């Protein structure tokens, strides 16, 4: 139960400063062999999906470890899989600070980070020595476009990243749903998405031949979609034989945090207030896909029951981010145990 005390200390600091200190602390505890003080890793609960064997169904969502600097320490907390990134072809600083804001009364975070990262080459160097990856751990790499790449040329950035990370990834996640890169969500529209998925799947085929292995390709979508958009995306996922879909990213809605301090900050809202919206999109997407494309559920999982709700709505795996910030590593085991009890 050490985490609630640590959280009180971290929450007295600027969110980005706290994040850096927290990651350094997890690294230290991992190296010292005392990460068990934070939480007990969940029991083995294998899930076969996309040709991969996940040790348990609870993963870490992209965004917490953008540059793949903390993979081994995070994996040591008991995550069944780790997704790093979002990474872009070239390094970029992201949006001006401050760009991350807590709403603790609602267990929420607003961020407008803007794909701040050190670039794909640095990410690959960071994970080259990862014991987790070398021992067969499931490592997803989330890819995006540079902020200054015109939207009409976005596919080139995704193709560069896919080619670079293919050999190191267990799966590759295509992020077209962040609200913090100008016009990025335009890629979710019919013609743009059709063209992008076509290019990526063709490149996936070429890379599979070159590397002698097939690396699954999944799409990460937004929660701010209407029924027609969900159906259209489902149709394109099936048409292009995508290997999976992550539902969902953060929301532009401020439902559930109205009147709270920081609620009017621009950016994507995550945490408890996005749970219902995200799960509704997941459920409709699952109905539209009819089991043809597996879904990873993420968005507002703050307790074990939230994780089971994602599974009941149609997800096969779940991911944590904001819940991990508020609840700590204990949530990993709680979510895995709740899913196991289904």
Secondary structure, 3 states (H helix, E strand, C coil): CCHHHHHHHHCCCCHHHHHHHHHHHHHHHHHHCCHHHCCCCCCCCCEEECCEEECCCEEECCCCCCCCCCHHHHHCCCCCEEEEEEECCCCECCCCCCCEEEEHHHCEEEECCCCCECCHHHHHHHHHCCHHHHCCCCEEEEECCCCCCCHHHHHHHHHHHHHHHHHHCCEEEEECCCCCCCCHHHHHCHHHHHHHHHHHHHHHHHHHHHHCCCCEEEEEECCCCCHHHHHHHHHHHHHCCCCEEEECCCECCCCCCCCCCCCCCCCEEEEHHHHHHHHHHHHHHHHHHCCCCEEEEECCCCCHHHHHHHHHHCCCEEEECHHHHHHCCHHHHHHHHHHHCC
